């Protein structure tokens, strides 16, 4: 789910205009001979007509957007995906062209021979026609669950909730993006305490995409785009203050950034770290595409495992085994790579970018064979976006004990917009287990997109819905639930 503004626009425009980039500049006209002014005027008029910019074409812009990879970051209709929402939020043509020419942290500058102004105007014209996405209304009764399971709304009106955590006294905390896909200077992220009435109470604000949260005693550890920080409520006023940054300057300014944060049985913290690029072999820093481990004070930072693209969430099984979801590469690197649940071991390599999902990347067969990458223990359907995970140990749902629940966020890619958007259950399988794994759908019909999972003190399951701005609670109940057709399904 994360790239910067216009990265995907450039993807489409650059590829769509390669043939234009190869055309030579038109030579200047020679001075007309005396007495041939009428002919010269006609020739100049014809030449001017031939090179005059045509009107921007939304149809051509749509073709570039759909066929050349823009949707991989920004969604099939620019509604937002890995990158920010552009529908209803389009800069002017001049600003868009200037940004493409200047480049950014995640996008090198491109000149007119690489991306023509004409193609950018086409894409801009198409973007300008796209309606601003509607925030879906949360509806607990619209979520389909097995018999005997009920769903209740815990909180609503949150600005894109991400991660859940239990704090001191079993108080519920949630991190929010503060926008669908805020830029690095927005600092719109925040963490809220959800009170008994379901009302969010601000705990920390001005954060840069808070992704992972772990409470250790009275200290809250938070992973943001490039850092891991510690917050405490030193004076008891209900607001957290920054105690210190324990890990800084992580390579999170590219397409992806930090992911989930988990406390291991060894009392070390484990952090997922995404890649800078979609699937490039070059251009990654030492810590990109890894799971990192470090002490509670940030000391002894080391790479625990490699070969991931976007290890979104981490969790430990009851015996201390570490697991991680991983989001596979998007087009144009590969059309349909599987999503993954991985059993992560110290020193293991999990394939990326030499193996994309379960397919060897073009030209990388020798490197992949030499690495002997560890295959995922669970293969989930392409573009379902396996994100939050929970190893269930509660008593409320005995059928789920020692199973993994996985929140599938879904996709914005054309042709995959119905993928995911559900919670699935898989058994606790390991690297040496047989690979035939039965996947069961546990909950579907979300108004938005489920993202994170948390087990409650009484064995209930809590889920964040990123787009609907809500938190749901799943619990055992004999209530006869109404049959409601989910919004948009």
Long-range contacts (C-beta under 8 A, 24 or more apart in sequence): 1-81, 1-82, 1-181, 1-312, 1-327, 1-385, 1-387, 1-409, 1-451, 1-466, 2-82, 2-83, 2-181, 2-209, 2-255, 2-256, 2-257, 2-274, 2-310, 3-73, 3-82, 3-83, 3-106, 3-254, 3-255, 3-256, 4-83, 4-84, 4-104, 4-105, 4-106, 4-107, 4-183, 4-184, 4-255, 5-83, 5-84, 5-86, 5-99, 5-104, 5-183, 6-96, 6-99, 6-100, 6-104, 6-107, 7-73, 7-83, 7-104, 7-106, 7-107, 7-255, 8-69, 8-70, 8-71, 8-72, 8-73, 8-74, 8-82, 8-83, 9-70, 9-74, 9-86, 9-96, 9-100, 9-120, 9-123, 9-127, 10-100, 10-107, 10-110, 10-115, 11-68, 11-69, 11-70, 11-72, 11-73, 11-332, 12-64, 12-65, 12-67, 12-68, 12-69, 12-70, 12-123, 13-64, 13-68, 13-100, 13-115, 13-116, 13-119, 13-120, 13-123, 14-68, 14-110, 14-114, 14-115, 15-64, 15-68, 15-69, 15-332, 16-63, 16-64, 16-67, 16-68, 16-119, 17-114, 17-115, 17-116, 17-118, 17-119, 20-116, 20-118, 20-119, 21-113, 21-114, 21-115, 21-116, 26-51, 53-117, 53-118, 53-121, 54-118, 56-118, 56-121, 56-122, 56-124, 56-125, 57-122, 57-125, 58-122, 58-125, 58-126, 58-128, 58-129, 59-126, 60-119, 60-122, 60-126, 61-122, 61-123, 61-124, 61-125, 61-126, 61-127, 62-126, 64-119, 64-122, 64-123, 65-123, 65-126, 65-127, 66-414, 68-332, 69-330, 69-331, 69-332, 70-123, 71-412, 71-413, 71-414, 72-278, 72-330, 72-331, 72-332, 72-413, 73-255, 73-330, 74-412, 75-412, 75-413, 76-412, 76-413, 76-414, 76-417, 77-130, 78-127, 78-130, 79-130, 79-133, 79-412, 80-133, 80-180, 80-181, 80-412, 81-181, 81-411, 81-412, 81-413, 82-181, 82-255, 82-256, 82-330, 83-181, 84-179, 84-180, 84-181, 84-182, 84-183, 85-132, 85-133, 85-180, 85-181, 86-127, 86-130, 87-127, 87-130, 87-131, 87-132, 87-133, 88-130, 88-131, 88-132, 88-133, 89-132, 90-124, 90-127, 90-128, 93-120, 93-121, 93-124, 96-120, 96-124, 105-184, 105-253, 105-254, 106-253, 106-254, 106-255, 106-276, 135-467, 135-468, 135-469, 136-447, 136-448, 136-467, 136-468, 136-487, 136-488, 137-447, 137-468, 137-487, 138-447, 138-448, 138-465, 138-468, 138-469, 138-470, 138-472, 139-447, 139-484, 139-486, 139-487, 140-472, 141-481, 141-482, 141-484, 142-445, 142-447, 142-484, 142-485, 142-486, 142-487, 143-443, 143-444, 143-445, 143-446, 143-472, 143-486, 144-443, 144-444, 144-445, 144-486, 145-442, 145-443, 145-474, 145-481, 146-442, 148-476, 148-477, 148-478, 149-397, 149-443, 149-474, 149-475, 149-476, 149-477, 150-474, 150-475, 150-476, 150-477, 150-479, 150-481, 151-443, 151-472, 151-473, 151-474, 151-475, 151-481, 152-472, 152-473, 152-475, 153-198, 153-470, 153-471, 153-472, 153-473, 154-194, 154-198, 154-462, 154-470, 154-471, 154-472, 154-473, 155-194, 155-198, 155-199, 155-200, 155-470, 155-471, 156-198, 156-468, 156-469, 156-470, 156-471, 157-200, 157-469, 157-470, 158-192, 158-200, 158-464, 158-469, 158-470, 158-471, 159-188, 159-190, 159-469, 160-466, 160-467, 160-469, 161-451, 161-452, 161-464, 161-465, 161-466, 161-469, 161-470, 161-471, 162-210, 162-211, 162-451, 162-452, 162-464, 162-466, 163-210, 163-211, 163-212, 163-213, 163-260, 163-388, 163-452, 163-464, 164-213, 164-452, 164-453, 164-454, 164-462, 164-464, 164-471, 165-213, 165-214, 165-215, 165-220, 165-454, 166-215, 166-454, 166-457, 167-193, 167-215, 167-220, 168-215, 168-217, 168-218, 170-457, 172-462, 172-471, 173-203, 173-213, 173-215, 173-220, 174-200, 174-464, 174-471, 175-207, 175-210, 175-211, 175-213, 175-222, 176-210, 177-209, 177-210, 177-466, 180-467, 182-209, 184-208, 184-225, 184-253, 189-224, 191-220, 191-222, 191-231, 191-240, 193-238, 194-471, 201-238, 202-239, 203-231, 203-233, 203-238, 203-239, 203-240, 204-231, 204-239, 204-240, 204-242, 209-257, 211-257, 211-258, 211-259, 211-260, 211-261, 212-258, 212-259, 212-260, 212-261, 212-262, 212-271, 212-272, 212-314, 213-261, 214-261, 214-262, 214-263, 214-269, 216-263, 216-296, 219-243, 221-246, 221-261, 221-263, 221-269, 221-296, 222-261, 223-258, 223-259, 223-260, 223-261, 223-271, 224-258, 225-250, 225-252, 225-253, 225-257, 225-258, 226-250, 226-251, 226-252, 226-253, 226-257, 226-258, 227-258, 228-258, 228-261, 228-269, 228-271, 228-294, 228-298, 245-298, 246-294, 246-296, 246-297, 246-298, 247-271, 247-292, 247-294, 247-298, 247-301, 250-287, 251-276, 251-284, 251-285, 251-286, 251-287, 251-288, 254-288, 256-309, 256-310, 259-310, 259-311, 259-312, 259-313, 259-314, 260-311, 260-312, 260-313, 260-314, 260-315, 260-324, 260-388, 261-314, 262-314, 262-315, 262-316, 262-322, 264-293, 264-316, 264-320, 264-322, 265-316, 265-320, 267-296, 268-293, 268-294, 268-295, 268-296, 269-293, 269-294, 269-295, 269-296, 270-304, 270-314, 270-322, 271-314, 272-308, 272-310, 272-311, 272-312, 272-313, 272-314, 272-324, 273-308, 273-311, 274-308, 274-309, 274-310, 274-311, 275-308, 275-309, 275-310, 275-352, 275-353, 277-353, 278-309, 278-329, 278-330, 278-333, 279-309, 279-329, 279-333, 279-334, 279-352, 279-353, 279-356, 279-361, 280-353, 281-353, 281-354, 281-361, 281-364, 289-352, 289-353, 291-322, 291-324, 291-344, 304-344, 304-346, 304-347, 305-344, 305-345, 305-346, 305-347, 305-348, 305-349, 305-350, 306-348, 306-349, 306-350, 307-348, 307-349, 307-350, 307-351, 307-352, 307-354, 307-355, 307-371, 307-373, 307-374, 308-342, 308-350, 308-352, 309-352, 309-353, 311-342, 312-386, 312-387, 312-388, 313-387, 313-388, 313-389, 313-452, 314-344, 314-389, 315-389, 315-390, 315-391, 316-391, 317-391, 317-402, 317-428, 318-391, 318-393, 318-402, 321-430, 323-377, 323-389, 323-391, 323-404, 324-389, 325-386, 325-387, 325-388, 325-389, 325-406, 326-350, 326-352, 326-376, 326-386, 327-385, 327-386, 327-387, 328-352, 328-356, 328-357, 328-382, 329-353, 329-356, 329-357, 330-383, 330-413, 331-413, 333-361, 334-359, 334-361, 336-382, 336-383, 337-382, 338-376, 338-379, 338-380, 338-381, 338-382, 339-379, 339-380, 339-381, 339-382, 339-383, 339-384, 339-385, 339-386, 339-408, 340-376, 340-378, 340-379, 340-380, 340-386, 341-376, 341-377, 341-378, 341-380, 341-386, 341-389, 341-404, 341-406, 341-426, 342-374, 342-376, 342-377, 343-374, 343-377, 343-429, 343-430, 343-431, 345-374, 345-431, 348-374, 349-373, 349-374, 350-374, 350-376, 351-375, 357-382, 374-431, 375-431, 375-435, 377-429, 377-430, 377-431, 377-433, 377-435, 377-437, 378-404, 378-406, 378-426, 378-429, 378-437, 378-439, 379-437, 380-406, 380-408, 380-424, 380-439, 381-419, 381-420, 382-416, 382-419, 383-410, 383-411, 383-413, 383-416, 383-419, 383-420, 384-408, 384-409, 384-410, 384-411, 384-419, 384-420, 385-409, 385-410, 385-411, 385-419, 385-420, 387-450, 387-451, 387-452, 388-450, 388-451, 388-452, 388-453, 388-463, 388-464, 389-453, 390-453, 390-454, 390-455, 390-461, 391-428, 392-455, 392-461, 393-455, 394-455, 394-456, 394-458, 394-459, 394-460, 394-461, 395-459, 396-458, 396-459, 396-460, 396-475, 396-476, 397-459, 397-461, 397-476, 400-425, 400-442, 402-427, 402-428, 403-427, 403-428, 404-428, 405-442, 405-453, 405-461, 406-453, 407-450, 407-451, 407-452, 407-453, 407-463, 408-450, 409-449, 409-450, 409-451, 409-466, 410-449, 420-449, 421-446, 421-449, 421-450, 422-446, 422-450, 423-450, 423-453, 423-463, 443-474, 445-486, 445-489, 446-486, 447-486, 447-487, 447-488
